[in-house]
Amino acid sequence: MLRGLDPEAGGPGGPGWVITRYDKILAGIIVFAALIGFLFFFPSAPQSGTKVIVEAGGREVYVFLLKELEPGKRFPIKGPLGNSILEMGENRVRLVDSPCPDHICLARGWIAGPGEMIICMPNKVVVRIEGEKGWDDIVR
């Protein structure tokens, strides 16, 4: 019979129950994993110089500061196939419509950190974020 389930030994915390050093190591690993998960799900505020750069046909058509985006605002980006639509969120952007056949660029979703990009190859549209990476971006 398992040690913790023996009625004579008592249940967890009862007589006969011993916390080993391996139990403590396991608890430490769980706490550490929870802290790392917390960093991934709660991003930090963007750096002051972080910019959203929108290119169409190889030339810049829009440049926005990430901190100054207006959530819900949409912009058309003219490409060879038609207009791709860029939507602003709070410190993030995404493409919500594009005339390309597969819509892979729409599946990319929101981007918010330096180095992230959305590329629509058929419509020749690139949305990228440039800026310095803070500690939180290095951890990611």
N, C-alpha and C positions, 0 to 999 in steps of 0.2 A: 504494500500500500504506500502511496505517496506520503511523504513526511508531513506536509501541511494539511492533508486531508484525514489524517488518523484521528478519530474521535477522542482517543486517550491522550494524544499529544496536544489537543486543542487546535483551534483554527488560527488564521493569521493574527499575529500579535498575542496569541495565547501562550500557555506554557509549552515549551518544546519548539517554538518557532524562533529561528535564528536568522538575522539578516547577515548575509555573508558579504565579503568584499566584492564578489562578483555582482551581487544585487546592487551595491552602491555604484559600481562601474556602469551597469546597465542604466540606472537612474540618471547618471551623469551624461551618458550618450543621448538619452531621450531629451533631456533639458537642452543640451547643445544643439541637437537637430531642430528643436522647436525654435530656438533663437535664430538659427540660420534661416528657417522658413519664414520667420517674422520679417527679416531683412528683405526677402524676395517679394513678399506680398504688400509691403508698405514702403513705397519708394520715397526718397527724399525730395525736397524742393529742387527745381532745376537751378543750375549755376546762372549767374547774372548775364553772362555773355552767350548763352546757348541760343542758337538760331535754327529756325526751320528754313531750309532752302528748297525751293521748288524750281525744277528745270523742265523745259519742254523743248524737244528737238535739239538738245545740247546747250541751250542758253538759259540763264536764270530769268524767271518771270516773276517770282515773288520771293521776298526774304522777310521773315517775321521773327521777332524775339519770342522765345518760348514762353516767357513769363507774361507777355502782353497779349496772348491769344484771347479771342472772344468766343467762349463756348457756344456752340450751335451755329456759328457763322460758316457759310459755305462759299467757296470760290471755284469758278470754272477754270480749267487748265486746258488750253487748246492744243491738241495734238493732231497728227495726220489723219487719224480715224474719227476724230470728233472731240467733244469735251469730256474730260475726266473731272469729277467733282471732289474737291478737298474739303473736309469738314474739320473744324477746330473743336477741341475739347479743352478741359482745364489742364494746361501744361502738356498737351498731347494733340496729335493730328492723325487723320486716317483718310483713305479714299473711300467714298461711299457709292460712287457710280463711275463706270468706265465703259467705253464702246468696244473694248477688246473682247475676243471670243471666249476665253476661258475664265476670266475674272480672278486670276490668281492674285493680282494686286489687291483686290478687295478682301481676300481671305487673310491677308497679312494683318489686318486689324490696326489697332492703335500703336503708334510709336511715340516714345517720350524721352529716350536717352541718347546722348551723343554716340554717333556711330550707327544708329539704327536707320534703315532705309525702306522705302516702298518703291518698287520699280515696276512700271508697266511697259514691257518691251514692245508690244505691238503698237501702242500709242506714243511711244518714246517720251514717257513722263517719269521723272525721278523726284521723289520727295525724300530729303535726308535731313538729319539733325547733326549739327556741328557745334562743338564747344569743348570746354575742358571737362575731363572726367573727374568727378569728386570721389571721395572715399567710397561712397555707396555704389557708384558705377563700377569701381574696380572690384568690389566684392561680388557683384553680379557676374 
